[in-house]
Amino acid sequence: MDSDLNALSWRRYVSLLFLLSAVCRSALAVTHYSVPEEMEVGSVVANLATDLGLDVQTFIKRNVRLDVIANKKYLAINKDRGELYIQEKIDREHLCPLKTSTTCFLKLEVIVENPVRIFYIELEITDINDNNPQFRRDTINLDITESTSAGERFSVSNAVDSDVGSNSVKTYYLSKNEHFDIEIQSGRDGSKFADLILKKALDRETQAVHNLILTAVDGGVPPRSGTASIMVRVLDANDNAPKFDKDSYTINLTENAPIGSLVVKLNATDLDEGSNAELVYSFSLYTSEKTQKTFSLNPDSGEIRVKEMVNYEDFRIYDMEVIASDKGTHPLSGQCKLSVLITDMNDNHPEISIKSFQSTVKEDVAVNTVIAVVSVSDKDSGENGQVDIHISADLPFALKESSDNYYELLVSEPLDREKLPEYDITITVTDRGNPPLSDNETITLELLDVNDNVPQFPQTFYTIPVMENNAPGASLSSITAVDPDLHENQYLVYFIIEKEIANTSMSMLFSINPENGNLYALKTFDYEIEKDFLFHIEARDSGVPPLSSNVTVHIIIMDQNDNTPLIVSPWRAQGSEVKETIPRSTDKGTLIAKVIAIDSDSVHNSRITYQFLQNTDATLFSLDQYNGEIRTMRMFSYRDSRDQRLVVIAKDNGEPALSATVTIKLSTVETALKTYTEVPLEYDIFSDLNLYLVIGLGSVSFLLLITILVTIVLKCQKAKPSKAAPPSRNSVISERNSTIADSTLVSNDAYWYSLFLAETRKGKLVVRQPVPKGARYIVSSIPRSTGLTETSDSAASTLQI
């Protein structure tokens, strides 16, 4: 509470002092200075020491200070020199913002202590032209109706300048404009303002907005200025009628355009604005009802669209007139004319019409024969209505134009029913539109058969194997031909072309089914008598004239193993044994006998092999299974029986095998007899116990030599031709370094071949000579080491039957 009272007392004390000071100043002398505003900081205003009559030392000793009444210290005292200088820039407009007076003062007090002394200073701040004139608004907006008369005046805001006196606003300038000018007015306080004058009537459609620049200039040196934009917006009056972009339009529209398709968007313009420029489109009375049904008009946008389907073939040109009206108080309107030309679209397929057609023709129809006549048409126009007609290039037909849009279908190549009996001919017609459209018509042409193909066998030569002993009437094979013709031209008849074999007609041996070609045997065949037949079969069709072909048939009789081997050597009476006598001194390997069998079957079935069916002593005799030779395996001993019994079986190669047997009874003697054995080629052992055998052999050798010499002489003399020797048994000769010469009468080629193989294996020469006036042969086997072998019966060792 006490502190508040003290503060209040202090404030009253200070206020009293200021009041007293003001009273004193009014009574005291005031020092006056004048400086321009905006002086640089540090600039000297005056020398207080000199002006106040004080020396410089006084400033320091007596503590001279400066008191600014404005409560902002713009100035300061340099105590060293006693000068008053600018401490902060002074802005006159800030210091004296009110323009009630053109003068501005800053009042100061200089207080000198010891004793206290107060000096009053009044500093006048003079104005400099440091501020530009400024408008209250940078942009001034004016709305003027285009119907306003010339000479009309419009007020605009004036400019203000913070400077005073001659530095304030003095005049205004307007940017160059043919429609506007300004007039400068002066106020009672000396301020200047401008009025905007309309010199020339406005046209909004020509220029809707006028942008002006108003410049205010002060009277300073140099002068300063400020600007403001004046935007004059010209308000519309409905003084313009709507106008289309073009007075007339020609529109091309493709037929069949989808409903709703845009034909054209009309555009009319009205230079007015607002409702005066809002337009409504409509058809005039000159537009036909047909057109208004076909097309729709949008009243707001001016779009004309397809309302109904348009067809070039129905209607080609649509004329219409469209009016555009504005929405002004007194509406104005404009109009334009339209012609919609419907352009043809390729929307019609070409058509084919068969005027005449021959559905069946013979396959031998002549080339260039007309089989059909067709016509073509197309409802479109231009290239859309031009058509091209064609058929497949693979067909043997051609199209030929006979007259406008009429074509003949001709045969271009020879036809063959057997290759293709029926033709599906597709005639295609295509127009030249884009994209092209086409149509087609298919006709079927059937070819009638003519007899132009001979019967054909699958093979040119048939080989048919037939097993002998067949049953009469057995089916041998089916020989069929094919004829690609039809009906009676295809029906075939088979028959055997007659041919005689050994005074026997083929039709007596074979028959053929005339309908199906099955071949039959009329008799039983025997391989050993007839081995094959060769004849021809003909197939003939039933056409007019008939055609035929034939094929060669080779019947091969296949052998069966139906003949039992026949043993021809050693010869024996029916069912009797063969008896042979041999010396007991017979050496190892001596040929005792040779069994020969023949078989009239084929080579395979007649191949003979020999085996012992019974052998008294298996260690004493051996049998060659291929040539039937029986030889000793060792010399006889005193323990061996005097009589030996051998049973040989000759078996053929058939299935099942057939066989024959022969029984040979061998008797051994102690004397050297004329034997049926042959001395082995390499035998060279002389026994003292058998000296008499050596003597016997020497005698035999001597006799053999004599026989050979006699034979040679007889051959050289070439006596009368030898006659066929009477039948006799095998002749066997025993001579050192020679082999037996076995001969037999052979009538079978198979046996001849087997005998040839057997004898040649042993190094013998086999000779076959024909018997005069007969179909048989004399076969002789002669050792290759000697030219000729003596026999007991003739010059050549032979067997005759």
ABEGO torsion letter per residue (X at the ends): XAAAAAAAAAAAAAAAAAAAAAAAAAABBBBBBBBBBGBBBGBBABBAAAAAGBBAAAAAAAGBBBBBAAGBBABBBBAAAGBBBBABBBBAAAABABAABABBBBBBBBBBBOBBBBBBBBBBBBBBBABBBBBABABBBBBBBAABBBGBBBBBBBBBBABBEAABBABBBBBBBAABBBBBBBBAAGBBBBBBBBABBBBAAABABBBBBBBBBBABOBBBBBBBBBBBBBBBBBABBBBBABABBBBBBBBGBBBGBBABBBBBBBABBEAAABBBBBBBAABBAAAAAABBBBAAAGBBBBABBBBAAABABBBBBBBBBBABABBBBBBBBBBBBBBBBBABBBBBBBABBBABBBAABBBGBBABBBBBBBABBEAAABBBBBBBAABABBBBBABBGBBBBBBABBBBAAABABBBBBBBBBBABOBBBBBBBBBBBBBBBBBABBBBBABABBBBBBBBGBBBGBBABBBBBBBABBEAAABBBBBBBBBBBGGBBAAAABBBBAAAGBBBBABBBBAAABABBBBBBBBBBABOBBBBBBBBBBBBBBBBBABBBBBAOBBBBBGBBBBBBBBAABBBGBBABBBBBBBABBAAAABBBBBBABBABAAABBBBAAAGBBBBABBBBAABBABBBBBBBBBBABOBBBBBBBBBBBBBBABBBBBABBBBAABABBBAAAAAAAAAAAAAAAAAAAAAAAAAAAAAAGBBBBBBBBBBBBBBBBBBGBBBBBBBBBABAAAAAAAAAAAAAAGBBBBBBBBBGBABBBBBBBBAABABBBBAABABBBBBX
